[in-house]
Amino acid sequence: MSDKKWMIYGANGYTGRLVVDEALRRGLKPTLAGRSKLIKDLADEKGLEAEVFDLTSIEGIVQKLSKVDVMSNCAGPFSRTAEPMMRACIKTKTHYVDITGEIAVYQTGYNMNDKAKAAGIVVCPGVGFDVIPTDCLAMHLKDKMPDATHLALGFAMKGSKASKGTAKTSVEGMAQGGKIREDGKLIQVPLAFREREIDYGFGTINAMTIPWGDVYTAYHSTGIPNIEVY
């Protein structure tokens, strides 16, 4: 990665700053980018390069990515930022990752799969916690139970809280209700459609269904037709 140009968009957000600090700890020097001119102050503080641009024009994004090898999008809500950034990355042959948990963004990435392959790039929404660890767990369970027809995934974050961006996305998503997968199809359901007691290792918690990304991704990874996330 040290010989590649890496850009972090939304670097001045809560998670973006964590990614920047970890990059520096590992001796990497990403270019910091975002919509606000405040990004320059952060870049100066960290001794890094900065780019200020919004996502209103695909061609405008293309100009900023023309020499970038990897784009890490940390700017939510990703329902607004992911698609234009993905389209620009395909044009510039820039690998794309983000930290979304939004089902619609996974659908967008899946729809761009053929174009991304043709461009020779990876388009991978949901790196980090959303949804790669749970997807790996889903595949592990599928390997152990190859005839499985139902998958219920649950997770809890002990002693942590959501960032402002995540909280904002969650509030916006409430109007859309919940989602589960039944017989291979995404089904719209009310929030907290089902509840179940789950022992997470630090106590039993009454959990409810949420419209998490695994409802979309685990089906494509495992082929299991009925999926719920708690």
C-alpha positions in Angstrom: 0.0 0.0 0.0 3.0 2.3 0.6 3.6 2.7 -3.1 -0.1 3.4 -3.9 -1.9 6.7 -3.7 -4.7 6.3 -1.2 -7.5 8.9 -0.6 -9.8 9.0 2.4 -13.0 10.9 1.7 -14.8 12.2 4.8 -11.6 12.1 6.7 -12.7 14.8 9.1 -15.7 12.7 10.4 -15.5 10.6 13.5 -14.7 7.3 11.8 -12.6 9.0 9.1 -10.3 10.4 11.8 -9.9 7.0 13.3 -8.9 5.6 9.9 -6.4 8.5 9.4 -4.8 7.9 12.7 -4.5 4.2 12.1 -3.0 4.8 8.7 -0.4 7.1 10.2 0.4 4.6 12.9 1.2 2.1 10.1 3.4 4.5 8.3 1.0 5.3 5.5 0.3 8.7 4.1 -3.2 9.0 2.6 -4.5 12.1 0.9 -7.4 13.5 3.0 -10.5 14.7 1.2 -14.0 16.0 2.0 -16.6 18.5 1.2 -15.5 21.0 3.9 -12.5 23.3 3.7 -11.8 22.1 7.3 -10.2 19.1 5.7 -7.2 21.2 5.0 -6.7 22.1 8.6 -6.7 18.4 9.5 -4.3 17.6 6.7 -1.9 20.3 7.9 -2.2 19.0 11.4 -1.3 15.5 10.3 1.3 16.5 7.7 -0.7 15.1 4.8 -2.1 16.3 1.4 -5.7 17.5 1.1 -8.4 17.8 -1.6 -11.7 19.6 -1.2 -14.5 18.6 -3.5 -18.2 17.6 -3.4 -19.9 14.8 -5.2 -22.4 16.7 -7.3 -20.5 16.1 -10.6 -19.1 12.7 -11.7 -16.6 14.4 -14.0 -15.5 16.6 -11.1 -14.9 13.5 -8.9 -13.0 11.9 -11.8 -10.6 14.8 -12.0 -9.8 14.4 -8.3 -9.4 10.6 -8.6 -7.3 10.5 -11.8 -4.1 9.6 -10.0 -5.7 7.8 -7.0 -5.3 4.0 -6.6 -7.6 3.4 -3.7 -10.6 5.4 -2.5 -11.9 4.9 1.1 -15.3 6.6 1.4 -16.0 7.4 5.1 -18.6 10.1 4.3 -22.2 9.2 5.1 -25.0 9.0 4.6 -23.7 6.5 2.0 -27.1 6.4 0.2 -26.0 9.8 -1.1 -22.2 9.5 -1.4 -21.6 5.9 -2.5 -23.1 5.8 -6.0 -21.4 8.9 -7.5 -18.1 7.8 -6.0 -18.4 4.3 -7.3 -19.2 5.5 -10.8 -16.2 7.9 -10.8 -13.9 5.1 -9.5 -15.0 2.8 -12.4 -14.1 5.6 -14.8 -10.6 6.1 -13.2 -10.0 2.5 -12.4 -9.7 3.3 -8.7 -10.5 0.6 -6.2 -13.4 1.6 -3.9 -14.2 0.7 -0.3 -16.6 2.3 2.2 -17.9 1.7 5.7 -21.6 1.5 5.1 -24.2 -0.8 6.6 -27.0 0.4 4.2 -28.7 -2.3 2.2 -29.4 0.0 -0.7 -25.6 0.7 -1.1 -24.8 -3.0 -1.3 -27.5 -3.3 -4.0 -25.8 -0.4 -5.9 -22.4 -2.1 -5.6 -23.8 -5.4 -6.8 -25.4 -3.7 -9.8 -22.0 -2.2 -10.7 -20.2 -5.6 -10.4 -19.8 -6.2 -14.2 -18.5 -2.7 -14.8 -16.1 -2.9 -11.9 -14.7 -6.2 -13.2 -14.3 -4.8 -16.6 -12.4 -1.8 -15.1 -10.2 -4.3 -13.2 -11.1 -2.8 -9.8 -12.7 -3.9 -6.5 -15.9 -2.2 -5.4 -16.5 -3.3 -1.8 -19.0 -1.5 0.4 -19.0 -2.3 4.1 -15.4 -3.0 4.9 -14.4 -3.0 8.6 -17.3 -4.2 10.8 -20.0 -3.7 8.2 -20.4 -6.4 7.0 -17.2 -8.5 6.5 -16.9 -10.1 10.0 -20.6 -11.2 10.0 -20.3 -12.3 6.4 -17.3 -14.5 7.3 -19.4 -15.9 10.2 -22.3 -16.6 7.8 -20.0 -18.5 5.4 -18.5 -20.5 8.3 -21.9 -21.6 9.5 -22.9 -22.5 5.9 -19.8 -24.6 5.6 -20.7 -26.4 8.8 -24.4 -26.7 7.8 -24.5 -26.9 4.0 -28.2 -27.7 3.9 -29.2 -24.7 6.0 -32.3 -22.8 4.9 -32.5 -20.2 7.6 -29.9 -17.8 9.0 -30.3 -15.6 12.0 -27.4 -13.3 12.7 -27.1 -11.2 15.9 -24.5 -8.8 17.2 -24.1 -6.4 20.0 -21.4 -3.8 20.7 -20.4 -3.8 24.4 -19.4 -0.5 25.8 -19.6 1.4 22.5 -21.9 3.9 20.9 -22.7 5.1 17.4 -21.0 8.0 15.8 -23.1 11.1 14.8 -23.0 9.9 11.1 -24.2 6.5 12.0 -26.9 7.9 14.2 -28.1 10.2 11.5 -28.3 7.3 9.0 -30.2 5.2 11.5 -32.8 7.9 12.0 -33.2 8.5 8.3 -33.6 4.7 7.8 -36.4 4.5 10.4 -38.9 5.9 7.9 -38.1 2.9 5.6 -39.0 0.3 8.2 -37.2 -3.0 8.5 -36.1 -5.7 6.0 -35.7 -9.5 6.1 -35.1 -12.0 3.4 -37.7 -14.7 2.7 -37.4 -17.3 0.0 -34.5 -15.4 -1.5 -36.5 -12.1 -1.7 -36.0 -8.9 0.3 -39.2 -8.3 2.2 -40.2 -5.0 3.8 -41.3 -5.4 7.4 -42.0 -3.1 10.3 -39.2 -2.1 12.7 -38.6 -4.7 15.4 -40.6 -7.1 13.3 -39.3 -10.0 15.5 -37.6 -10.3 18.8 -35.5 -13.1 20.4 -33.3 -13.6 23.4 -29.6 -13.9 22.4 -26.7 -14.7 24.6 -23.8 -12.6 23.3 -21.3 -13.9 25.8 -21.6 -11.1 28.3 -25.3 -11.6 29.1 -28.6 -12.4 27.4 -30.2 -9.5 25.6 -33.6 -9.1 24.1 -32.7 -8.3 20.5 -34.9 -7.2 17.6 -34.6 -7.5 13.8 -32.9 -4.6 12.0 -32.4 -3.8 8.3 -28.6 -4.6 8.4 -26.5 -5.2 5.4 -26.2 -8.9 5.9 -29.9 -9.3 4.9 -28.6 -8.4 1.4 -25.0 -9.7 1.4 -25.3 -13.0 3.2 -27.7 -14.3 0.6 -25.2 -13.8 -2.2 -22.4 -15.3 0.0 -24.2 -18.3 1.3 -27.3 -18.9 -0.9 -29.4 -19.3 2.3 -32.8 -18.0 1.3 -34.2 -16.9 4.7 -32.1 -14.3 6.6 -32.7 -12.1 9.6 -30.3 -9.8 11.5 -30.7 -8.9 15.2 
